[in-house]
């Protein structure tokens, strides 16, 4: 893999990770059609790229993360509740990731599966926009969080958008677009951090291989910049536009992939 290819994959992952169009699906497509050499033992590079998105999410919500971090010591019930809900929402994806990791890596990294995931995500996005808005982030309940958490677990395979399903699950529970998008962003942090930590442990055990440091650094930095842009764009976009517009991108791409 060249530095230019690493930068391309980083930008692609960072921009698509937080938009409801599946970053993992786009990485599979890019690696397949552009013949970028990432053998099976180096698929962890995809996860390493997500480290850029993780940094972007921390940078874009610094005060909120700080308030949640100190909430147990400051008797801040509102931010303490939000922190607890994020932990609860992460549990389904964590369990699914542990038990289904090998299956997901081996059985779902095909263009056909990605195309099916795009179609599924598009349908969900359209359906969720028919729900009425009646809740903000402060009004999220335990059942809302649990259902959004299960949606995140369902989105582990490439092609099924994590942000698309979690935002849609939030919308199905009556959250406003802004509340659903922000909670989806916050939910991404523990999941990405956990996956990155597991990859680092595997790397320490010498059970996986990664490209040279300059390649990884290029990919992560590119992902970080693209992720920041995606966060700002999506938060601005949802103020006036429906998330169903993203289906107009997913459906044609899926059909093109299935026609290959």
C-alpha positions as CSV (number, residue, x, y, z in Angstrom):
1,X,0.0,0.0,0.0
2,X,1.3,3.4,-0.9
3,X,1.0,6.7,1.1
4,X,-1.4,8.0,-1.5
5,X,-3.6,4.9,-1.2
6,X,-3.5,5.2,2.6
7,X,-4.6,8.9,2.3
8,X,-7.4,8.0,0.0
9,X,-8.7,5.3,2.2
10,X,-8.4,7.6,5.3
11,X,-10.4,10.3,3.6
12,X,-13.0,7.8,2.3
13,X,-13.4,6.2,5.7
14,X,-13.5,9.4,7.7
15,X,-16.1,11.1,5.4
16,X,-18.4,8.1,5.2
17,X,-18.1,6.9,8.8
18,X,-20.3,9.6,10.2
19,X,-22.6,10.0,7.3
20,X,-25.4,7.3,7.0
21,X,-23.8,5.5,4.1
22,X,-21.4,2.9,5.7
23,X,-17.7,3.6,5.8
24,X,-16.8,-0.1,6.0
25,X,-18.9,-0.8,2.9
26,X,-17.0,2.0,1.0
27,X,-13.7,0.6,2.1
28,X,-14.5,-2.8,0.8
29,X,-15.6,-1.3,-2.5
30,X,-12.4,0.8,-2.8
31,X,-10.1,-2.1,-1.8
32,X,-11.9,-4.4,-4.4
33,X,-12.2,-2.1,-7.4
34,X,-8.9,-0.2,-7.0
35,X,-7.0,-3.4,-6.2
36,X,-5.5,-1.9,-3.0
37,X,-3.5,-4.7,-1.3
38,X,-5.0,-5.4,2.1
39,X,-4.7,-9.2,2.7
40,X,-6.9,-10.8,5.3
41,X,-4.4,-10.6,8.1
42,X,-4.2,-6.8,7.5
43,X,-7.9,-6.0,7.6
44,X,-7.2,-4.4,11.0
45,X,-6.0,-1.4,9.1
46,X,-9.6,-0.6,8.4
47,X,-10.2,-0.4,12.2
48,X,-7.0,1.7,12.7
49,X,-8.4,4.2,10.2
50,X,-11.4,4.6,12.6
51,X,-9.0,6.1,15.1
52,X,-9.1,9.3,13.1
53,X,-12.9,9.4,13.4
54,X,-12.5,8.8,17.1
55,X,-10.3,11.8,17.5
56,X,-12.6,13.9,15.5
57,X,-15.6,13.0,17.7
58,X,-13.6,13.9,20.8
59,X,-12.5,17.2,19.3
60,X,-15.9,18.2,18.1
61,X,-17.6,17.5,21.5
62,X,-14.9,18.4,24.0
63,X,-17.0,20.1,26.7
64,X,-19.7,17.4,26.6
65,X,-17.2,14.6,27.0
66,X,-15.6,16.5,29.9
67,X,-18.9,17.1,31.6
68,X,-19.8,13.4,31.3
69,X,-16.3,12.3,32.6
70,X,-16.6,14.4,35.7
71,X,-20.3,13.9,36.3
72,X,-19.9,11.1,38.9
73,X,-17.8,13.4,41.0
74,X,-19.9,16.6,40.5
75,X,-23.3,15.1,41.1
76,X,-24.3,16.2,37.6
77,X,-27.3,14.0,37.1
78,X,-28.0,15.1,33.5
79,X,-24.6,14.3,32.2
80,X,-24.2,11.3,34.4
81,X,-27.4,9.9,32.9
82,X,-26.2,10.5,29.4
83,X,-22.9,8.7,30.3
84,X,-24.8,5.7,31.6
85,X,-27.0,5.6,28.6
86,X,-24.0,5.6,26.3
87,X,-22.5,2.6,28.2
88,X,-25.8,0.7,28.0
89,X,-26.1,1.5,24.2
90,X,-22.6,0.1,23.7
91,X,-23.3,-3.3,25.3
92,X,-25.2,-5.0,22.4
93,X,-22.5,-4.1,19.8
94,X,-19.7,-5.1,22.2
95,X,-21.3,-8.6,22.7
96,X,-22.0,-9.0,19.0
97,X,-18.5,-7.9,18.1
98,X,-16.9,-10.5,20.5
99,X,-18.9,-13.5,19.3
100,X,-19.4,-12.6,15.6
101,X,-16.1,-10.9,14.8
102,X,-14.6,-13.8,12.7
103,X,-17.9,-14.4,10.9
104,X,-18.3,-10.7,10.0
105,X,-14.7,-10.4,8.7
106,X,-14.8,-13.6,6.6
107,X,-18.3,-13.9,5.3
108,X,-19.5,-10.3,4.7
109,X,-16.5,-8.6,3.0
110,X,-18.0,-9.0,-0.5
111,X,-19.3,-6.4,-2.9
112,X,-22.6,-8.2,-3.2
113,X,-23.1,-8.2,0.6
114,X,-22.2,-4.5,0.7
115,X,-24.7,-3.7,-2.0
116,X,-27.4,-5.5,0.0
117,X,-26.4,-3.5,3.0
118,X,-26.7,-0.3,1.1
119,X,-30.3,-1.2,0.0
120,X,-31.3,-2.1,3.5
121,X,-29.8,1.1,5.0
122,X,-31.6,3.2,2.3
123,X,-35.0,1.6,3.1
124,X,-34.5,2.2,6.9
125,X,-33.6,5.8,6.3
126,X,-36.7,6.5,4.3
127,X,-38.9,4.7,6.8
128,X,-37.5,6.6,9.8
129,X,-38.3,9.9,8.3
130,X,-42.0,9.2,8.6
131,X,-41.8,9.3,12.4
132,X,-43.0,12.3,14.4
133,X,-40.4,14.4,16.3
134,X,-41.2,14.8,20.0
135,X,-38.0,14.3,22.0
136,X,-34.6,16.0,22.5
137,X,-31.5,14.4,23.9
138,X,-32.4,15.2,27.5
139,X,-35.7,13.2,27.0
140,X,-34.1,9.9,26.0
141,X,-35.4,7.0,28.0
142,X,-33.9,3.6,28.9
143,X,-35.9,1.7,26.2
144,X,-34.9,4.2,23.6
145,X,-31.2,3.7,24.4
146,X,-31.6,-0.1,24.4
147,X,-33.3,-0.2,20.9
148,X,-30.7,2.2,19.5
149,X,-28.0,0.0,20.9
150,X,-29.4,-3.1,19.2
151,X,-29.5,-1.1,16.0
152,X,-25.8,-0.4,16.4
153,X,-25.1,-4.1,16.8
154,X,-27.1,-4.9,13.7
155,X,-24.9,-2.5,11.7
156,X,-21.5,-4.3,12.3
157,X,-21.3,-5.9,8.8
158,X,-19.9,-3.8,6.0
159,X,-22.6,-2.0,3.9
160,X,-25.0,-1.6,6.8
161,X,-24.4,2.0,8.1
162,X,-23.9,2.3,11.8
163,X,-24.9,5.9,11.8
164,X,-27.8,5.3,9.5
165,X,-29.3,2.6,11.7
166,X,-28.7,4.3,15.0
167,X,-30.1,7.6,13.7
168,X,-33.1,5.8,12.3
169,X,-33.6,3.9,15.5
170,X,-33.6,7.2,17.4
171,X,-36.0,8.8,14.9
172,X,-38.3,5.7,15.4
173,X,-38.4,6.5,19.1
174,X,-39.5,10.1,18.4
175,X,-36.1,11.9,18.6
176,X,-35.6,15.0,16.6
177,X,-33.1,14.7,13.7
178,X,-30.5,16.8,15.7
179,X,-30.9,14.7,18.8
180,X,-30.8,11.4,16.9
181,X,-27.6,12.5,15.0
182,X,-25.8,13.8,18.1
183,X,-26.6,10.7,20.1
184,X,-25.4,8.5,17.2
185,X,-22.1,10.5,17.1
186,X,-21.6,10.0,20.8
187,X,-22.4,6.3,20.6
188,X,-19.6,5.9,18.0
189,X,-16.9,6.8,20.5
190,X,-17.0,3.7,22.8
191,X,-17.5,1.3,19.9
192,X,-14.6,2.7,17.9
193,X,-12.4,2.9,21.0
194,X,-13.2,-0.7,21.9
195,X,-12.5,-2.0,18.4
196,X,-9.2,0.0,18.2
197,X,-8.2,-1.3,21.7
198,X,-8.8,-4.9,20.6
199,X,-6.8,-4.4,17.5
200,X,-3.9,-2.9,19.5
201,X,-4.0,-6.0,21.8
202,X,-3.9,-8.3,18.8
203,X,-1.0,-6.3,17.4
204,X,0.9,-6.6,20.7
205,X,0.3,-10.4,20.6
206,X,1.6,-10.5,17.1
207,X,-1.5,-12.1,15.7
208,X,-2.1,-9.4,13.1
209,X,0.0,-7.4,10.7
210,X,-0.2,-3.7,9.8
211,X,1.4,-1.5,7.2
212,X,4.4,0.6,8.1
213,X,3.9,3.5,10.6
214,X,4.0,6.2,7.9
215,X,1.2,4.5,6.1
216,X,-0.9,4.2,9.3
217,X,-0.2,7.8,10.3
218,X,-1.2,9.1,6.9
219,X,-4.5,7.1,7.0
220,X,-5.4,8.2,10.5
221,X,-4.6,11.9,9.8
222,X,-6.6,11.8,6.6
223,X,-9.5,10.1,8.4
224,X,-9.5,12.7,11.2
225,X,-9.7,15.7,8.8
226,X,-12.5,14.1,6.7
227,X,-14.4,13.1,9.9
228,X,-14.4,16.6,11.2
229,X,-15.8,17.9,7.9
230,X,-18.5,15.1,7.9
231,X,-19.6,15.9,11.4
232,X,-20.0,19.6,10.7
233,X,-21.7,19.0,7.3
234,X,-24.3,16.5,8.7
235,X,-25.2,18.6,11.7
236,X,-25.8,21.5,9.3
237,X,-27.6,19.4,6.7
238,X,-30.2,17.9,9.1
239,X,-31.4,21.3,10.1
240,X,-33.3,21.7,6.9
241,X,-33.2,18.4,5.0
242,X,-34.4,14.8,5.4
243,X,-32.0,12.0,6.0
244,X,-33.9,10.1,3.3
245,X,-31.9,12.1,0.7
246,X,-29.0,9.7,1.4
247,X,-31.1,6.8,0.1
248,X,-30.9,8.5,-3.3
249,X,-27.2,7.9,-3.2
250,X,-27.3,4.4,-1.7
251,X,-29.8,2.8,-4.0
252,X,-28.1,3.6,-7.4
253,X,-24.7,2.6,-6.0
254,X,-26.1,-0.7,-4.7
255,X,-27.7,-1.4,-8.1
256,X,-24.5,-0.7,-9.9
257,X,-22.6,-3.0,-7.6
258,X,-25.1,-5.8,-8.1
259,X,-24.9,-5.4,-11.8
260,X,-21.1,-6.1,-11.8
